[in-house]
Each structure stands twice: as structure tokens, then as C-alpha cells.
Amino acid sequence: MHGSRTANLLGAAALAVSDLVLTSVTRVSQVSPSGAAALVVLSATPDLSVTELGRRVGLTQSAAARMVESLEGKNLAQRKRGAGRERAVALTSEGQRAARAALGARGDGLASLLAALDDEEREALAGVLDKLLARIYQDVRDSELLCRLCDRRACTTDAVCPVGNAERATEK
């Protein structure tokens, strides 16, 4: 299967979708891809430590500190006292707007791709993606990292998140 057409198509589609999402979210938020992910993560889970925020967006602690400084410089986030020596990071009202804009741009871009499919094809694709995401979780083992740019409400309204489901199955 290494050289299969299906694997090649999946790779090309995954890269193109990633490019589409990252281009749209960085364009509207005016921050780096990790900065956009941080905005989305903080909009869902405010007051994370710099270290935890970094873990959730795939950055080292030092890289996360630099990213937070950049977000603060753009008045998108602010640090405040946390537990012990840690500093909690929260979005400003401007950061909350940027997070909503990033999720909106992500959703619009993905919706435009899905418009090429009819209802039956979209439902079939959702089933395939459920299976693929559950399998990807087995390698990544971090739902927060895997879903760092997810619109969590969209994924859990009238359905069960396949990543969360895979995580719960692993914890049993």
C-alpha cells in the first residue's frame, strides 16, 4: 500500500486541506499558524499556563513563551497570575474576535470544499474521517494537539467526536 494511488491521493488532499486551513486562519488572524491555534485553544479553554498552551499547539515552553509575547504585542492575549510561578494566558476581547474570525475562515474554506460533494458523499466522507481520526489518535495520543484548530461545537453537535471517543476508549 506504500505506493498506492489511494495513499497518494490522501496525502495530496491532506496537504492541500492543511494549506487551505492554515492560509485562511493566518490571513484573518494576522498571526502565525501556532498563534492561530493558540487563539482557538484559548477560546475553548481560557487561562492555560504558557507551558500547557505550548503543549496543546505543539511548541516547546520557550517557543510558546515567544508566541505568547507576540500575541500580547498584538493585544490578542494577556498573561496573568496563575498557580505558583506559572502565568495563565487569556484572550483579550480583540483576541476573542480573532479566534472567532479564524474559526469562521477555517469553516468557510472547508465548507467550500465540501460543496463539491452531495449529501450522501458528505455523509460517507464523515464516516471515513471518523475512522481515520480514531486511527490517527492512536499515533498522536493527544486530543488537544490533534484538535487544536477544531471548531469543537461543530464536531460535537448531533454527533460524538471521533478523537474524544478514541481517547476515552484508550483510557478504559
C-alpha positions in Angstrom: 0.0 0.0 0.0 3.0 2.3 0.3 2.8 3.4 -3.3 -0.9 3.0 -3.8 -2.9 5.6 -5.6 -5.3 5.9 -2.6 -2.5 6.7 -0.3 -1.1 9.2 -2.7 -4.5 10.9 -3.2 -4.9 11.0 0.6 -1.5 12.6 1.0 -2.2 15.2 -1.6 -5.6 16.0 -0.3 -4.4 16.2 3.3 -1.6 18.7 2.4 -3.9 20.8 0.3 -6.6 21.0 3.0 -3.9 21.8 5.6 -2.6 24.6 3.3 -6.1 25.9 2.8 -6.9 25.9 6.5 -3.6 27.5 7.6 -3.6 30.1 4.9 -7.2 31.2 5.8 -6.7 31.2 9.6 -3.4 33.1 9.5 -4.8 35.6 7.0 -7.7 36.6 9.1 -6.0 36.4 12.5 -2.7 38.0 11.3 -0.6 35.6 13.4 1.5 32.5 12.8 -0.2 29.1 12.4 0.7 28.3 16.0 -0.6 31.7 17.1 -3.9 31.0 15.3 -4.1 27.6 17.0 -3.4 29.2 20.4 -6.2 31.7 19.8 -8.6 28.8 19.1 -7.4 26.7 22.0 -7.6 29.7 24.4 -11.1 30.5 23.2 -12.2 27.0 24.2 -10.0 26.7 27.3 -9.0 30.0 28.8 -6.4 30.6 31.5 -3.9 27.9 30.4 -0.3 28.2 31.5 2.2 29.1 28.8 3.6 25.6 29.1 0.2 23.9 28.7 -0.7 26.1 25.9 2.5 25.3 24.1 1.9 21.5 24.6 -1.6 21.9 23.1 -0.3 23.7 20.0 2.9 21.6 19.6 5.5 24.0 20.9 8.3 23.8 23.4 7.9 26.0 26.5 10.4 28.6 25.2 8.7 28.7 21.8 5.3 29.0 23.5 6.6 31.9 25.6 7.8 33.7 22.4 4.4 33.1 20.7 2.5 34.4 23.8 4.7 37.5 23.7 3.8 38.0 20.1 0.1 37.6 20.9 0.5 40.1 23.7 2.2 42.5 21.4 -0.8 42.4 19.1 -3.2 42.8 22.0 -4.7 39.4 21.4 -3.7 37.8 24.7 -2.5 38.7 28.1 -0.7 36.9 30.9 -1.9 37.0 34.4 -1.0 35.3 37.7 -1.6 31.6 37.7 -0.8 28.9 40.2 2.6 29.3 41.9 5.1 30.8 39.5 3.1 29.9 36.4 1.3 32.6 34.4 -2.1 32.0 32.9 -2.8 33.2 29.4 -6.2 34.6 28.5 -7.5 36.2 25.3 -8.3 39.9 25.2 -11.6 40.9 23.6 -9.6 41.5 20.4 -8.2 38.0 20.8 -11.6 36.5 21.1 -12.7 38.3 17.9 -9.6 37.0 16.2 -10.3 33.4 17.4 -13.9 33.6 16.1 -12.6 35.0 12.8 -10.0 32.2 12.5 -12.7 29.5 13.1 -15.0 31.2 10.7 -12.4 31.4 7.9 -11.5 27.8 8.6 -15.1 26.7 8.4 -15.8 28.7 5.2 -12.8 27.2 3.4 -13.7 23.7 4.4 -17.4 24.2 3.5 -16.4 25.4 0.0 -14.5 22.1 -0.5 -17.4 20.0 0.8 -19.8 21.9 -1.5 -18.3 19.7 -4.3 -20.0 16.7 -2.7 -23.6 15.8 -2.5 -25.3 14.9 0.9 -24.6 11.2 0.5 -20.9 11.7 -0.3 -20.5 14.1 2.6 -22.1 11.5 5.0 -19.8 8.8 3.6 -16.8 11.1 3.9 -17.7 11.8 7.6 -17.7 8.1 8.3 -14.3 7.6 6.7 -12.9 10.6 8.5 -14.3 9.3 11.9 -12.3 6.1 11.3 -9.1 7.9 10.1 -9.2 10.3 13.0 -9.6 7.5 15.5 -6.6 5.8 13.9 -4.5 9.0 13.9 -5.3 9.4 17.6 -3.6 6.1 18.2 -0.3 7.6 17.0 -0.7 11.1 18.3 -2.3 10.2 21.7 -3.1 13.8 22.4 -6.6 15.0 21.6 -5.8 18.6 22.5 -2.9 18.7 20.0 -4.8 16.8 17.3 -7.9 19.1 17.6 -6.0 22.4 18.1 -7.8 24.1 15.3 -11.1 22.4 15.6 -14.5 24.0 15.9 -15.4 21.9 18.9 -19.1 22.7 18.8 -19.3 21.7 15.1 -17.8 18.4 15.9 -20.0 17.5 18.8 -23.4 18.9 17.8 -25.6 15.9 16.9 -22.5 13.6 16.9 -19.7 12.2 19.0 -16.2 13.5 18.4 -14.2 10.6 17.0 -11.0 11.8 18.6 -12.6 12.2 22.0 -14.2 8.8 21.6 -10.8 7.2 20.7 -9.3 9.0 23.8 -12.0 7.6 26.1 -11.6 4.1 24.6 -7.8 4.3 25.3 -8.3 5.4 28.9 -10.5 2.3 29.8 
